[in-house]
Amino acid sequence: MRKGSFILLSILIITALVFWFSCNPFNKEKSSTLDKINVLDSSGGTRLTITCTIIVNGSTWDGGGQTIIASGMGDGSQAESQDPIFDITNGTVRNVTIGAPACDGIHLEGGNSTISNVKIPDVGEDACTVKKPGTYNVSSFTGNSCEDKLFQINDLCTITYTSISANGMSKFCRQNGGKTWKCTIYINGATLSGISEAVVRSDSTTTSVRWRSITANIAQSSWWYGNFSVAAY
């Protein structure tokens, strides 16, 4: 009886360890090397298939130009229950393409975080969502085929979008509806096509948008949806 219990306990421990390592692409050492990633499928070193969110906390995740494919994390629709591909806290994600399904994209969870040279050819629920207060920079970003907005802001922040290219969306950026807290948005270079509603929409009168070098398919008089501060810089 004791032997059977011991074997069962051992199996449970091993299963838990396997699950933990598969859902934590980084070990305790700060490293950006790809050998820390749970790779389920690889084709010529250019494709990674993941089954759970990659946590980037206080480190840099450099994809080296590879494409991530999510499995079992969502279908890339507008459903709210999908997992993000990345959770970033005080860290950087760069040089990666997020393939379909892109699920809930990238979550910014606080601190000073950066997204650089990321491509999402078929955006899921959102490309990137601010979840907690912080200072964020998104640069050299490409996002296409959005059903709704490209970028979502759900908490107060200062965020800078630089050199963004996007096609097919209702809004470039949306602050959480009905909220009055302040966020400061800088747009420094954006080429946008297929917009159906606005560049930025916010219900907060304390939010501010500073912009330069925007090209969009809609008239400039329709760029801003809401009663917030807007100025070129």
ChimeraX commands (.cxc) that place a marker at each C-alpha (Angstrom):
marker #1 position 0.00,0.00,0.00 radius 0.5
marker #1 position 2.80,2.39,0.93 radius 0.5
marker #1 position 4.69,1.49,-2.25 radius 0.5
marker #1 position 1.61,2.22,-4.38 radius 0.5
marker #1 position 1.10,5.58,-2.68 radius 0.5
marker #1 position 4.74,6.48,-3.22 radius 0.5
marker #1 position 4.53,5.65,-6.93 radius 0.5
marker #1 position 1.33,7.70,-7.31 radius 0.5
marker #1 position 2.91,10.66,-5.48 radius 0.5
marker #1 position 6.00,10.45,-7.69 radius 0.5
marker #1 position 3.87,10.50,-10.84 radius 0.5
marker #1 position 1.98,13.57,-9.60 radius 0.5
marker #1 position 5.20,15.42,-8.80 radius 0.5
marker #1 position 6.74,14.62,-12.19 radius 0.5
marker #1 position 3.56,15.71,-13.99 radius 0.5
marker #1 position 3.51,19.01,-12.07 radius 0.5
marker #1 position 7.17,19.68,-12.90 radius 0.5
marker #1 position 6.63,18.97,-16.59 radius 0.5
marker #1 position 3.66,21.34,-16.67 radius 0.5
marker #1 position 5.56,24.08,-14.83 radius 0.5
marker #1 position 8.53,23.97,-17.17 radius 0.5
marker #1 position 6.33,23.85,-20.27 radius 0.5
marker #1 position 4.51,27.03,-19.19 radius 0.5
marker #1 position 7.59,28.93,-18.03 radius 0.5
marker #1 position 9.86,29.44,-21.02 radius 0.5
marker #1 position 12.49,31.15,-18.86 radius 0.5
marker #1 position 14.26,29.61,-15.91 radius 0.5
marker #1 position 15.40,31.68,-12.95 radius 0.5
marker #1 position 18.48,32.88,-14.80 radius 0.5
marker #1 position 17.99,36.05,-16.79 radius 0.5
marker #1 position 18.47,34.97,-20.37 radius 0.5
marker #1 position 17.10,35.81,-23.79 radius 0.5
marker #1 position 18.34,32.69,-25.53 radius 0.5
marker #1 position 15.81,30.56,-27.33 radius 0.5
marker #1 position 16.87,27.33,-25.64 radius 0.5
marker #1 position 14.79,28.39,-22.63 radius 0.5
marker #1 position 11.56,28.22,-24.70 radius 0.5
marker #1 position 9.16,25.33,-24.75 radius 0.5
marker #1 position 9.52,24.33,-28.41 radius 0.5
marker #1 position 6.89,21.84,-29.51 radius 0.5
marker #1 position 7.40,22.28,-33.23 radius 0.5
marker #1 position 10.39,23.58,-35.15 radius 0.5
marker #1 position 10.86,23.93,-38.90 radius 0.5
marker #1 position 14.34,25.01,-39.84 radius 0.5
marker #1 position 14.64,27.03,-36.63 radius 0.5
marker #1 position 12.01,29.51,-37.80 radius 0.5
marker #1 position 8.86,28.32,-36.03 radius 0.5
marker #1 position 7.91,27.90,-32.38 radius 0.5
marker #1 position 4.64,26.37,-31.21 radius 0.5
marker #1 position 3.64,27.27,-27.65 radius 0.5
marker #1 position 0.83,26.04,-25.43 radius 0.5
marker #1 position 0.78,28.81,-22.83 radius 0.5
marker #1 position 1.76,32.45,-22.33 radius 0.5
marker #1 position 5.42,33.43,-22.39 radius 0.5
marker #1 position 6.18,35.45,-19.24 radius 0.5
marker #1 position 8.81,38.17,-19.66 radius 0.5
marker #1 position 9.62,39.72,-16.29 radius 0.5
marker #1 position 12.65,41.97,-15.94 radius 0.5
marker #1 position 14.35,40.46,-18.99 radius 0.5
marker #1 position 14.59,40.64,-22.78 radius 0.5
marker #1 position 12.96,38.06,-25.03 radius 0.5
marker #1 position 14.55,38.17,-28.49 radius 0.5
marker #1 position 12.81,35.96,-31.02 radius 0.5
marker #1 position 15.60,36.16,-33.56 radius 0.5
marker #1 position 13.07,36.58,-36.38 radius 0.5
marker #1 position 11.14,33.42,-35.60 radius 0.5
marker #1 position 7.37,32.93,-35.85 radius 0.5
marker #1 position 5.32,31.89,-32.83 radius 0.5
marker #1 position 2.23,29.74,-33.28 radius 0.5
marker #1 position -0.16,29.33,-30.32 radius 0.5
marker #1 position -1.87,26.00,-29.69 radius 0.5
marker #1 position -4.89,25.67,-27.40 radius 0.5
marker #1 position -4.74,29.32,-26.24 radius 0.5
marker #1 position -7.58,30.80,-28.30 radius 0.5
marker #1 position -8.89,31.03,-31.82 radius 0.5
marker #1 position -7.88,34.58,-32.69 radius 0.5
marker #1 position -11.48,35.87,-32.66 radius 0.5
marker #1 position -12.96,38.68,-30.54 radius 0.5
marker #1 position -13.67,36.28,-27.67 radius 0.5
marker #1 position -12.61,37.71,-24.29 radius 0.5
marker #1 position -11.35,34.46,-22.77 radius 0.5
marker #1 position -8.22,34.02,-24.90 radius 0.5
marker #1 position -4.70,33.92,-23.50 radius 0.5
marker #1 position -2.04,36.45,-24.46 radius 0.5
marker #1 position 1.05,35.26,-26.30 radius 0.5
marker #1 position 3.29,37.43,-24.09 radius 0.5
marker #1 position 2.93,38.96,-20.62 radius 0.5
marker #1 position 5.56,41.69,-20.19 radius 0.5
marker #1 position 6.49,43.28,-16.87 radius 0.5
marker #1 position 9.47,45.63,-16.89 radius 0.5
marker #1 position 10.89,43.82,-19.91 radius 0.5
marker #1 position 11.33,43.75,-23.66 radius 0.5
marker #1 position 9.99,41.58,-26.48 radius 0.5
marker #1 position 11.56,42.00,-29.91 radius 0.5
marker #1 position 12.23,40.45,-33.31 radius 0.5
marker #1 position 9.32,38.04,-33.57 radius 0.5
marker #1 position 6.26,37.36,-35.72 radius 0.5
marker #1 position 3.10,36.17,-33.97 radius 0.5
marker #1 position 1.27,33.89,-36.38 radius 0.5
marker #1 position -2.42,33.01,-36.41 radius 0.5
marker #1 position -4.14,32.48,-34.11 radius 0.5
marker #1 position -2.71,35.55,-32.37 radius 0.5
marker #1 position -5.16,35.06,-29.45 radius 0.5
marker #1 position -5.02,38.12,-27.15 radius 0.5
marker #1 position -1.69,39.36,-28.45 radius 0.5
marker #1 position 0.67,41.01,-25.98 radius 0.5
marker #1 position -0.17,42.19,-22.46 radius 0.5
marker #1 position 1.76,45.02,-20.80 radius 0.5
marker #1 position 1.64,44.32,-17.08 radius 0.5
marker #1 position 3.56,47.24,-15.56 radius 0.5
marker #1 position 6.94,48.88,-15.18 radius 0.5
marker #1 position 8.95,50.20,-18.09 radius 0.5
marker #1 position 8.44,47.85,-21.01 radius 0.5
marker #1 position 9.29,47.80,-24.71 radius 0.5
marker #1 position 7.96,46.01,-27.79 radius 0.5
marker #1 position 10.18,46.29,-30.86 radius 0.5
marker #1 position 10.12,44.81,-34.36 radius 0.5
marker #1 position 7.06,42.65,-33.80 radius 0.5
marker #1 position 4.71,41.62,-36.59 radius 0.5
marker #1 position 1.17,40.25,-36.27 radius 0.5
marker #1 position -0.18,39.54,-39.78 radius 0.5
marker #1 position -3.61,38.48,-38.49 radius 0.5
marker #1 position -4.45,40.24,-35.21 radius 0.5
marker #1 position -6.66,38.33,-32.77 radius 0.5
marker #1 position -8.75,40.04,-30.10 radius 0.5
marker #1 position -6.22,42.90,-29.83 radius 0.5
marker #1 position -2.59,43.24,-30.86 radius 0.5
marker #1 position -1.45,44.73,-27.56 radius 0.5
marker #1 position -3.26,45.63,-24.32 radius 0.5
marker #1 position -2.09,47.81,-21.41 radius 0.5
marker #1 position -3.24,45.92,-18.32 radius 0.5
marker #1 position -1.47,47.83,-15.52 radius 0.5
marker #1 position 0.06,51.29,-15.02 radius 0.5
marker #1 position 3.47,51.82,-16.57 radius 0.5
marker #1 position 5.60,53.54,-19.18 radius 0.5
marker #1 position 5.59,51.70,-22.49 radius 0.5
marker #1 position 7.24,51.94,-25.89 radius 0.5
marker #1 position 6.02,50.15,-29.01 radius 0.5
marker #1 position 8.19,50.60,-32.11 radius 0.5
marker #1 position 8.63,49.11,-35.57 radius 0.5
marker #1 position 5.35,47.25,-35.15 radius 0.5
marker #1 position 3.17,45.80,-37.90 radius 0.5
marker #1 position -0.40,44.64,-37.31 radius 0.5
marker #1 position -2.98,43.69,-39.91 radius 0.5
marker #1 position -6.53,42.35,-40.21 radius 0.5
marker #1 position -8.00,43.62,-36.92 radius 0.5
marker #1 position -11.70,43.08,-36.40 radius 0.5
marker #1 position -11.82,45.96,-33.91 radius 0.5
marker #1 position -8.96,48.02,-32.46 radius 0.5
marker #1 position -5.24,47.46,-32.83 radius 0.5
marker #1 position -4.13,48.72,-29.39 radius 0.5
marker #1 position -6.20,48.65,-26.19 radius 0.5
marker #1 position -5.45,50.70,-23.03 radius 0.5
marker #1 position -7.06,49.43,-19.82 radius 0.5
marker #1 position -5.07,51.39,-17.22 radius 0.5
marker #1 position -3.40,54.76,-16.83 radius 0.5
marker #1 position -0.04,54.96,-18.57 radius 0.5
marker #1 position 2.31,56.86,-20.80 radius 0.5
marker #1 position 2.72,54.98,-24.07 radius 0.5
marker #1 position 4.66,55.86,-27.20 radius 0.5
marker #1 position 3.94,54.29,-30.57 radius 0.5
marker #1 position 6.77,54.76,-33.10 radius 0.5
marker #1 position 6.97,53.59,-36.70 radius 0.5
marker #1 position 3.72,51.64,-36.76 radius 0.5
marker #1 position 2.27,50.07,-39.88 radius 0.5
marker #1 position -1.26,48.69,-39.78 radius 0.5
marker #1 position -4.01,47.73,-42.19 radius 0.5
marker #1 position -7.65,46.89,-41.48 radius 0.5
marker #1 position -9.07,48.08,-38.14 radius 0.5
marker #1 position -11.88,50.16,-36.68 radius 0.5
marker #1 position -9.49,52.08,-34.39 radius 0.5
marker #1 position -5.74,52.35,-34.04 radius 0.5
marker #1 position -6.00,52.83,-30.27 radius 0.5
marker #1 position -8.88,52.63,-27.78 radius 0.5
marker #1 position -8.92,53.63,-24.12 radius 0.5
marker #1 position -11.22,51.42,-22.06 radius 0.5
marker #1 position -14.78,52.64,-22.62 radius 0.5
marker #1 position -16.40,54.86,-19.99 radius 0.5
marker #1 position -13.18,55.40,-18.01 radius 0.5
marker #1 position -12.03,58.87,-16.94 radius 0.5
marker #1 position -8.47,58.23,-15.77 radius 0.5
marker #1 position -5.65,59.83,-17.72 radius 0.5
marker #1 position -3.35,58.21,-20.22 radius 0.5
marker #1 position -0.77,60.02,-22.30 radius 0.5
marker #1 position -0.39,58.73,-25.85 radius 0.5
marker #1 position 2.43,59.65,-28.22 radius 0.5
marker #1 position 2.20,58.61,-31.87 radius 0.5
marker #1 position 5.49,59.17,-33.64 radius 0.5
marker #1 position 5.05,57.90,-37.16 radius 0.5
marker #1 position 2.18,55.66,-38.25 radius 0.5
marker #1 position 1.02,54.46,-41.65 radius 0.5
marker #1 position -2.58,53.31,-41.30 radius 0.5
marker #1 position -4.99,51.99,-43.90 radius 0.5
marker #1 position -8.41,50.42,-43.69 radius 0.5
marker #1 position -9.51,52.44,-40.62 radius 0.5
marker #1 position -13.29,52.56,-40.30 radius 0.5
marker #1 position -13.77,54.73,-37.19 radius 0.5
marker #1 position -10.85,56.71,-35.70 radius 0.5
marker #1 position -7.15,56.78,-34.96 radius 0.5
marker #1 position -7.74,57.22,-31.21 radius 0.5
marker #1 position -10.99,56.88,-29.26 radius 0.5
marker #1 position -11.30,57.77,-25.56 radius 0.5
marker #1 position -14.11,58.78,-23.21 radius 0.5
marker #1 position -11.70,60.53,-20.83 radius 0.5
marker #1 position -11.35,64.33,-20.91 radius 0.5
marker #1 position -8.01,64.10,-19.08 radius 0.5
marker #1 position -6.29,61.88,-21.64 radius 0.5
marker #1 position -3.85,63.55,-24.04 radius 0.5
marker #1 position -2.62,62.58,-27.48 radius 0.5
marker #1 position 0.55,64.01,-29.05 radius 0.5
marker #1 position 1.23,63.05,-32.63 radius 0.5
marker #1 position 3.37,63.53,-35.70 radius 0.5
marker #1 position 3.83,61.88,-39.08 radius 0.5
marker #1 position 0.53,60.02,-39.34 radius 0.5
marker #1 position -0.82,58.83,-42.67 radius 0.5
marker #1 position -4.35,57.43,-42.60 radius 0.5
marker #1 position -7.12,56.61,-45.06 radius 0.5
marker #1 position -9.72,58.72,-43.23 radius 0.5
marker #1 position -9.89,62.52,-43.07 radius 0.5
marker #1 position -7.90,64.15,-40.28 radius 0.5
marker #1 position -11.13,65.58,-38.88 radius 0.5
marker #1 position -12.14,61.98,-38.05 radius 0.5
marker #1 position -8.88,60.90,-36.44 radius 0.5
marker #1 position -9.91,61.68,-32.87 radius 0.5
marker #1 position -13.11,60.30,-31.31 radius 0.5
marker #1 position -13.80,61.94,-27.94 radius 0.5
marker #1 position -13.24,65.13,-25.98 radius 0.5
marker #1 position -9.55,64.79,-25.05 radius 0.5
marker #1 position -6.48,66.90,-25.61 radius 0.5
marker #1 position -4.81,66.56,-29.03 radius 0.5
marker #1 position -1.77,68.37,-30.39 radius 0.5
marker #1 position 1.01,67.87,-32.89 radius 0.5
marker #1 position 4.54,67.83,-31.51 radius 0.5
marker link #1:1,2 radius 0.2
marker link #1:2,3 radius 0.2
marker link #1:3,4 radius 0.2
marker link #1:4,5 radius 0.2
marker link #1:5,6 radius 0.2
marker link #1:6,7 radius 0.2
marker link #1:7,8 radius 0.2
marker link #1:8,9 radius 0.2
marker link #1:9,10 radius 0.2
marker link #1:10,11 radius 0.2
marker link #1:11,12 radius 0.2
marker link #1:12,13 radius 0.2
marker link #1:13,14 radius 0.2
marker link #1:14,15 radius 0.2
marker link #1:15,16 radius 0.2
marker link #1:16,17 radius 0.2
marker link #1:17,18 radius 0.2
marker link #1:18,19 radius 0.2
marker link #1:19,20 radius 0.2
marker link #1:20,21 radius 0.2
marker link #1:21,22 radius 0.2
marker link #1:22,23 radius 0.2
marker link #1:23,24 radius 0.2
marker link #1:24,25 radius 0.2
marker link #1:25,26 radius 0.2
marker link #1:26,27 radius 0.2
marker link #1:27,28 radius 0.2
marker link #1:28,29 radius 0.2
marker link #1:29,30 radius 0.2
marker link #1:30,31 radius 0.2
marker link #1:31,32 radius 0.2
marker link #1:32,33 radius 0.2
marker link #1:33,34 radius 0.2
marker link #1:34,35 radius 0.2
marker link #1:35,36 radius 0.2
marker link #1:36,37 radius 0.2
marker link #1:37,38 radius 0.2
marker link #1:38,39 radius 0.2
marker link #1:39,40 radius 0.2
marker link #1:40,41 radius 0.2
marker link #1:41,42 radius 0.2
marker link #1:42,43 radius 0.2
marker link #1:43,44 radius 0.2
marker link #1:44,45 radius 0.2
marker link #1:45,46 radius 0.2
marker link #1:46,47 radius 0.2
marker link #1:47,48 radius 0.2
marker link #1:48,49 radius 0.2
marker link #1:49,50 radius 0.2
marker link #1:50,51 radius 0.2
marker link #1:51,52 radius 0.2
marker link #1:52,53 radius 0.2
marker link #1:53,54 radius 0.2
marker link #1:54,55 radius 0.2
marker link #1:55,56 radius 0.2
marker link #1:56,57 radius 0.2
marker link #1:57,58 radius 0.2
marker link #1:58,59 radius 0.2
marker link #1:59,60 radius 0.2
marker link #1:60,61 radius 0.2
marker link #1:61,62 radius 0.2
marker link #1:62,63 radius 0.2
marker link #1:63,64 radius 0.2
marker link #1:64,65 radius 0.2
marker link #1:65,66 radius 0.2
marker link #1:66,67 radius 0.2
marker link #1:67,68 radius 0.2
marker link #1:68,69 radius 0.2
marker link #1:69,70 radius 0.2
marker link #1:70,71 radius 0.2
marker link #1:71,72 radius 0.2
marker link #1:72,73 radius 0.2
marker link #1:73,74 radius 0.2
marker link #1:74,75 radius 0.2
marker link #1:75,76 radius 0.2
marker link #1:76,77 radius 0.2
marker link #1:77,78 radius 0.2
marker link #1:78,79 radius 0.2
marker link #1:79,80 radius 0.2
marker link #1:80,81 radius 0.2
marker link #1:81,82 radius 0.2
marker link #1:82,83 radius 0.2
marker link #1:83,84 radius 0.2
marker link #1:84,85 radius 0.2
marker link #1:85,86 radius 0.2
marker link #1:86,87 radius 0.2
marker link #1:87,88 radius 0.2
marker link #1:88,89 radius 0.2
marker link #1:89,90 radius 0.2
marker link #1:90,91 radius 0.2
marker link #1:91,92 radius 0.2
marker link #1:92,93 radius 0.2
marker link #1:93,94 radius 0.2
marker link #1:94,95 radius 0.2
marker link #1:95,96 radius 0.2
marker link #1:96,97 radius 0.2
marker link #1:97,98 radius 0.2
marker link #1:98,99 radius 0.2
marker link #1:99,100 radius 0.2
marker link #1:100,101 radius 0.2
marker link #1:101,102 radius 0.2
marker link #1:102,103 radius 0.2
marker link #1:103,104 radius 0.2
marker link #1:104,105 radius 0.2
marker link #1:105,106 radius 0.2
marker link #1:106,107 radius 0.2
marker link #1:107,108 radius 0.2
marker link #1:108,109 radius 0.2
marker link #1:109,110 radius 0.2
marker link #1:110,111 radius 0.2
marker link #1:111,112 radius 0.2
marker link #1:112,113 radius 0.2
marker link #1:113,114 radius 0.2
marker link #1:114,115 radius 0.2
marker link #1:115,116 radius 0.2
marker link #1:116,117 radius 0.2
marker link #1:117,118 radius 0.2
marker link #1:118,119 radius 0.2
marker link #1:119,120 radius 0.2
marker link #1:120,121 radius 0.2
marker link #1:121,122 radius 0.2
marker link #1:122,123 radius 0.2
marker link #1:123,124 radius 0.2
marker link #1:124,125 radius 0.2
marker link #1:125,126 radius 0.2
marker link #1:126,127 radius 0.2
marker link #1:127,128 radius 0.2
marker link #1:128,129 radius 0.2
marker link #1:129,130 radius 0.2
marker link #1:130,131 radius 0.2
marker link #1:131,132 radius 0.2
marker link #1:132,133 radius 0.2
marker link #1:133,134 radius 0.2
marker link #1:134,135 radius 0.2
marker link #1:135,136 radius 0.2
marker link #1:136,137 radius 0.2
marker link #1:137,138 radius 0.2
marker link #1:138,139 radius 0.2
marker link #1:139,140 radius 0.2
marker link #1:140,141 radius 0.2
marker link #1:141,142 radius 0.2
marker link #1:142,143 radius 0.2
marker link #1:143,144 radius 0.2
marker link #1:144,145 radius 0.2
marker link #1:145,146 radius 0.2
marker link #1:146,147 radius 0.2
marker link #1:147,148 radius 0.2
marker link #1:148,149 radius 0.2
marker link #1:149,150 radius 0.2
marker link #1:150,151 radius 0.2
marker link #1:151,152 radius 0.2
marker link #1:152,153 radius 0.2
marker link #1:153,154 radius 0.2
marker link #1:154,155 radius 0.2
marker link #1:155,156 radius 0.2
marker link #1:156,157 radius 0.2
marker link #1:157,158 radius 0.2
marker link #1:158,159 radius 0.2
marker link #1:159,160 radius 0.2
marker link #1:160,161 radius 0.2
marker link #1:161,162 radius 0.2
marker link #1:162,163 radius 0.2
marker link #1:163,164 radius 0.2
marker link #1:164,165 radius 0.2
marker link #1:165,166 radius 0.2
marker link #1:166,167 radius 0.2
marker link #1:167,168 radius 0.2
marker link #1:168,169 radius 0.2
marker link #1:169,170 radius 0.2
marker link #1:170,171 radius 0.2
marker link #1:171,172 radius 0.2
marker link #1:172,173 radius 0.2
marker link #1:173,174 radius 0.2
marker link #1:174,175 radius 0.2
marker link #1:175,176 radius 0.2
marker link #1:176,177 radius 0.2
marker link #1:177,178 radius 0.2
marker link #1:178,179 radius 0.2
marker link #1:179,180 radius 0.2
marker link #1:180,181 radius 0.2
marker link #1:181,182 radius 0.2
marker link #1:182,183 radius 0.2
marker link #1:183,184 radius 0.2
marker link #1:184,185 radius 0.2
marker link #1:185,186 radius 0.2
marker link #1:186,187 radius 0.2
marker link #1:187,188 radius 0.2
marker link #1:188,189 radius 0.2
marker link #1:189,190 radius 0.2
marker link #1:190,191 radius 0.2
marker link #1:191,192 radius 0.2
marker link #1:192,193 radius 0.2
marker link #1:193,194 radius 0.2
marker link #1:194,195 radius 0.2
marker link #1:195,196 radius 0.2
marker link #1:196,197 radius 0.2
marker link #1:197,198 radius 0.2
marker link #1:198,199 radius 0.2
marker link #1:199,200 radius 0.2
marker link #1:200,201 radius 0.2
marker link #1:201,202 radius 0.2
marker link #1:202,203 radius 0.2
marker link #1:203,204 radius 0.2
marker link #1:204,205 radius 0.2
marker link #1:205,206 radius 0.2
marker link #1:206,207 radius 0.2
marker link #1:207,208 radius 0.2
marker link #1:208,209 radius 0.2
marker link #1:209,210 radius 0.2
marker link #1:210,211 radius 0.2
marker link #1:211,212 radius 0.2
marker link #1:212,213 radius 0.2
marker link #1:213,214 radius 0.2
marker link #1:214,215 radius 0.2
marker link #1:215,216 radius 0.2
marker link #1:216,217 radius 0.2
marker link #1:217,218 radius 0.2
marker link #1:218,219 radius 0.2
marker link #1:219,220 radius 0.2
marker link #1:220,221 radius 0.2
marker link #1:221,222 radius 0.2
marker link #1:222,223 radius 0.2
marker link #1:223,224 radius 0.2
marker link #1:224,225 radius 0.2
marker link #1:225,226 radius 0.2
marker link #1:226,227 radius 0.2
marker link #1:227,228 radius 0.2
marker link #1:228,229 radius 0.2
marker link #1:229,230 radius 0.2
marker link #1:230,231 radius 0.2
marker link #1:231,232 radius 0.2
marker link #1:232,233 radius 0.2
view
